[in-house]
Amino acid sequence: MRLGLKADSLLERFADWFNLAPQPLAQAFFGMMAARTMMAGERLGIFGALADGQATVEELAARLKLAPEGTRALLEALEACEAVEHKKGRYRMADRARRWLDPRSSQYVGGFLDFNYTQWEWWSHMEDAVRTGQAVDIHQFTPEDPRWRSYILAMYQMARLSAPEVARAIPLPRGARRVLDLGGAHGWFAAELCRRNRGLKATVLDLEGSVRVGREVIAQAQLSHLVTHQEGDVLTAELGGPHDVVLLFQVVHHLSPAQNVALLRRVRAALAPKGTLAVLEYLREDVEKPPSAAPLIGLHYFLTSKAAAYTPAELEGFLGDAGFRVESARPMRHVPLQTLVIARAE
């Protein structure tokens, strides 16, 4: 996936072709505005209100206790972002946006949009992080910090989009019974795997702040009989075992190369013979390839964990140093830039 601006007219395409317009200005200015427009649409209740039916500007403003002139400006901006549509003075949610923005949809991502307010604040420290090398380190928040809830619920909403596809792609050893989900937070990937495979039960190991929210997610889904949460740091906690399957999903990018190899060696010792290691990660291209949006995610990881998005070759190197061989690697369709890697102990 590559990020860019879409020309609306022949004149704009002409300007883009011949580099006549300052694209860096457009990326900074319009990117900022589009992000905050979508965030505001969620936080101010516009999407939730339009999910119930069409409304005029005045009706929405009265219902949500907003200024009519501000509501009109926001709705027009949301229409530019293709989130809403209007006809004869009445606004409605765009058909393509409904599956993502209707709170009643199983694919609703409004929590992630709201979590972007927290991420926006983190990104305000980017310049200092680049100057000093000091990251925000989001995993050092106290368990009571309210950011844990918005963080884990946002990740849960994203996990729901790809969990069925991911679970189908994980090969289980014959007679598999035990799954260990390292840094699994909400536990939804483990839950989906257990729901699809009778007799399988999972333990999610994660930090206390994450576990508190994850337990609620699993309990609300009435899956506590399949998935349990255990508090602990994956870098130091006892992993137990032998486990038939170990999930390491979106953890590698938070760790340094040395930390990854050390953790993977402990995982190898905790796996049952012929056990499956499944790694789900955002992987960036080799530096020689044309850039995509993946380096932006790598910069995000540097800011939040002082780590990086690794290349497939780097991940394979970590696995090899820990005594694993890669059996397969496949991109996931439902969430861009994620790759599922299946490995087994040599």
Secondary structure by P-SEA (a helix, b strand, c coil): cbbbbbbccaaaaaaaaacccaaaaaaaaaaaaaaaaaaaaaaaaaaaaaaaccccaaaaaaaacccaaaaaaaaaaaaaacccccccccccccccccccccccccccaaaaaaaaaaaaaaacaaaaaaaccccccccccccccaaaaaaaaaaaaaaaacaaaaaaaccccccccbbbbcccccaaaaaaaaaacccbbbbbbccaaaaaaaaaaaaaacccccbbbbbcccccccccccccbbbbccccccccaaaaaaaaaaaaaaccccbbbbbbbbccccccccccaaaaaaaaaaaacccccccaaaaaaaaaaacccccbbbbbcccccbbbbbbbcc
